Amino acid sequence: MTSPQAAAAIVIPVYNHARHLVEVLEAARPLGLPLYVVDDGSCDETGALLDGIAAITLLRHHENLGKGAALLTGFGAAARDGHRWALTIDGDGQHRPEDGAALLAAVADGRRCLVVGSRQGMEGNANVPWTSTFGRAFSNFWVRAAGGPRLADSQSGFRLYPLPETLALPVRARRYQYEVEVLVRARRQGLAVREAPIGVVYQPPGERVSHFRPWQDFWRNSQTFNRLIWERLLGRGRR
């Protein structure tokens, strides 16, 4: 049986992440996995930085299509190259790439499942914005209400995706909402979802790059959950 690490690639979606991008890529290299970076229409120095970085597969959107669209572009490229797993890491410096080993270890038994990195140490951290704390609780509740798995951190972007199974899921969202809808679709289609503990880095205010817009994205989240819950009530979308 091929080990998950031998069949995995790293997919990093980026949008105006010039501040922390180089350190994220350098921290990811010791994992020894191919790096796929998707520039989702950046309009800062991100594009120029990526042009100067060797040993990555660089994919580009000419305009900003959303995080979900960037992930799918990376997944498709990695799958075409023969990879069966994608380890996703955000480009804002919040994740510790070395924690990817914990996600890979979660499928060492050979089970084909989606693994979510459950961020530890958010409680009591003064650098964690209220939007992250509230958003995680909001998302956890509604993922479960929509028929998804019961998770401690449904908003974490540090994940391990089984590629053929994930690409077959009928996920409609293409922005941040992709990451919650894919969890619901996975459970409906019989794809197991596990969690593995990971660390988290929240830079002081002014240093962290975030494109989360609280009211607009909460509204989009609400629309996505409303659609998924109605599907559940009407008995649609099941395996």
VOGU-3710 file (C-alpha; in Angstrom, 3 decimals, decimal comma):
1> mtspqaaaai> 0,000/0,000/0,000  1,392/3,421/-1,002  1,817/5,678/2,016  -0,236/8,907/2,086  2,951/10,979/2,138  4,293/9,272/-0,976  1,075/10,083/-2,858  0,472/13,595/-1,475  1,124/17,128/-2,676  0,801/20,483/-0,937
11> vipvynharh> -1,703/22,983/-2,350  -1,433/26,608/-1,204  -4,059/29,121/-2,404  -2,803/32,709/-2,227  -4,350/36,116/-2,747  -2,283/39,202/-1,880  -0,195/37,226/0,625  3,179/38,756/-0,181  3,946/39,516/3,481  4,194/35,899/4,679
21> lvevleaarp> 4,303/33,863/1,470  8,045/33,175/1,287  8,252/32,011/4,909  5,227/29,746/4,416  6,795/28,107/1,369  10,161/27,664/3,042  8,523/26,153/6,125  6,579/23,723/3,906  9,596/22,409/1,993  10,889/20,096/4,789
31> lglplyvvdd> 7,701/18,016/4,404  9,279/16,795/1,171  6,075/17,075/-0,868  5,555/18,746/-4,267  4,305/22,315/-3,904  1,373/23,632/-5,936  0,725/27,349/-5,457  -2,430/28,933/-6,888  -2,285/32,710/-7,271  -5,951/33,715/-7,214
41> gscdetgall> -5,655/37,015/-9,074  -3,324/38,807/-6,645  -2,785/42,520/-7,246  0,089/43,147/-4,814  3,690/41,881/-4,974  2,609/38,233/-4,677  2,890/37,548/-8,400  6,411/38,932/-8,678  7,510/36,973/-5,606  6,151/33,731/-7,023
51> dgiaaitllr> 7,935/34,294/-10,338  11,225/34,231/-8,453  10,589/31,058/-6,422  11,997/27,801/-7,751  10,714/24,234/-7,423  6,986/24,999/-7,267  4,151/24,355/-9,672  2,620/27,801/-10,162  -0,995/28,119/-11,279  -2,718/31,437/-11,883
61> hhenlgkgaa> -6,195/32,919/-12,074  -6,267/36,171/-14,032  -8,910/37,496/-11,649  -9,918/36,715/-8,078  -12,324/33,761/-8,224  -12,333/32,811/-4,542  -10,544/30,402/-2,239  -12,691/27,429/-3,207  -11,974/28,001/-6,887  -8,246/28,261/-6,139
71> lltgfgaaar> -8,315/25,016/-4,168  -10,100/23,223/-7,006  -7,546/24,489/-9,521  -4,758/23,132/-7,323  -6,587/19,849/-6,723  -7,144/19,326/-10,436  -3,504/19,953/-11,299  -2,236/17,691/-8,519  -4,649/14,893/-9,504  -3,577/15,105/-13,153
81> dghrwaltid> 0,005/14,675/-11,990  -0,925/11,461/-10,217  -1,277/12,671/-6,618  -4,067/11,108/-4,566  -3,941/13,449/-1,562  -3,710/17,228/-1,218  -2,465/18,885/1,954  -3,834/22,441/1,989  -2,045/25,244/3,816  -3,124/28,888/3,947
91> gdgqhrpedg> -0,666/31,485/2,679  -1,181/33,999/5,512  1,311/32,471/7,940  -1,349/31,243/10,374  -0,431/27,579/9,958  2,708/25,729/10,968  3,468/23,582/7,912  5,320/21,024/10,027  1,915/20,120/11,534  1,120/18,546/8,194
101> aallaavadg> 2,782/15,413/9,541  -0,089/15,050/12,040  -2,683/15,191/9,262  -0,820/12,596/7,191  -0,492/10,374/10,268  -4,291/10,495/10,685  -4,690/8,356/7,540  -1,754/6,020/8,155  -4,300/3,204/8,518  -5,108/3,547/4,813
111> rrclvvgsrq> -8,616/4,975/5,275  -9,714/7,299/2,512  -11,093/10,266/4,429  -10,894/14,029/4,726  -8,782/15,268/7,652  -9,311/18,711/9,204  -6,586/20,324/11,300  -8,219/21,354/14,572  -6,518/24,552/15,748  -5,398/24,454/19,366
121> gmegnanvpw> -4,723/27,406/21,673  -7,190/29,921/20,247  -8,964/30,415/23,572  -7,427/33,166/25,666  -5,155/34,376/22,856  -5,400/38,155/22,686  -4,374/38,158/19,019  -7,329/36,016/17,948  -10,020/38,325/16,479  -13,613/37,916/17,595
131> tstfgrafsn> -14,561/37,053/14,015  -12,451/33,880/14,213  -13,847/32,768/17,575  -17,461/33,534/16,695  -17,071/32,261/13,138  -15,788/28,892/14,275  -18,680/28,339/16,709  -21,205/29,589/14,114  -19,790/27,295/11,441  -19,513/24,234/13,691
141> fwvraaggpr> -23,186/24,478/14,634  -24,528/24,990/11,134  -22,312/22,361/9,510  -23,874/19,861/11,894  -27,386/21,263/11,350  -26,942/20,898/7,603  -26,143/17,215/8,011  -22,376/17,470/8,125  -19,960/15,972/10,660  -19,637/17,110/14,269
151> ladsqsgfrl> -16,295/18,950/14,363  -14,363/21,172/16,746  -12,979/23,381/13,963  -14,941/23,339/10,725  -13,302/26,575/9,525  -9,693/25,422/9,574  -8,048/25,642/6,162  -5,216/23,263/7,099  -6,594/19,987/5,729  -5,783/16,744/3,975
161> yplpetlalp> -8,113/15,963/1,088  -8,406/12,614/-0,728  -8,333/13,947/-4,263  -10,499/11,644/-6,407  -13,234/11,541/-3,792  -13,149/15,304/-3,132  -13,236/16,252/-6,809  -16,318/14,065/-7,242  -18,309/15,937/-4,577  -21,028/18,282/-5,945
171> vrarryqyev> -19,843/21,391/-4,094  -21,294/24,623/-5,496  -19,544/27,269/-3,367  -16,355/28,747/-4,787  -15,234/31,208/-2,115  -14,599/30,669/1,610  -17,855/28,760/1,774  -16,308/25,899/-0,200  -14,555/24,737/2,968  -17,786/24,305/4,935
181> evlvrarrqg> -19,893/22,947/2,076  -17,311/20,285/1,239  -17,653/18,909/4,795  -21,420/18,526/4,444  -21,127/16,995/0,972  -18,463/14,574/2,205  -20,659/13,206/4,983  -23,678/12,941/2,690  -21,620/10,937/0,195  -20,240/8,602/2,856
191> lavreapigv> -16,733/10,085/2,936  -15,457/10,056/6,522  -14,120/13,248/8,100  -11,506/13,165/10,857  -9,715/15,827/12,883  -6,081/16,098/13,938  -4,720/18,683/16,405  -2,534/21,453/14,978  -0,984/24,643/16,273  -1,943/28,111/15,096
201> vyqppgervs> -0,155/31,451/14,758  -2,102/34,696/15,089  0,085/37,704/14,404  -0,560/40,939/16,316  -3,151/43,292/14,799  -1,755/44,955/11,681  0,614/42,111/10,816  -1,797/39,365/9,807  -3,105/39,335/6,250  -6,768/38,372/6,145
211> hfrpwqdfwr> -9,317/38,812/3,388  -12,242/37,684/5,510  -14,950/40,372/5,424  -17,123/39,693/8,476  -20,548/40,849/7,358  -20,301/39,907/3,692  -18,790/36,502/4,411  -21,171/35,727/7,274  -24,000/36,564/4,868  -22,532/34,252/2,229
221> nsqtfnrliw> -22,091/31,552/4,861  -25,722/31,961/5,872  -26,850/31,600/2,261  -24,783/28,433/1,840  -26,097/26,876/5,042  -29,665/27,855/4,142  -29,313/26,059/0,813  -27,788/22,964/2,417  -30,404/22,775/5,173  -33,269/23,048/2,688
231> erllgrgrr> -31,683/20,244/0,673  -31,552/18,146/3,819  -35,164/18,886/4,696  -36,273/17,994/1,176  -34,157/14,833/1,140  -31,860/15,993/-1,654  -28,109/15,715/-2,022  -27,787/12,340/-0,345  -25,697/9,468/-1,538
//
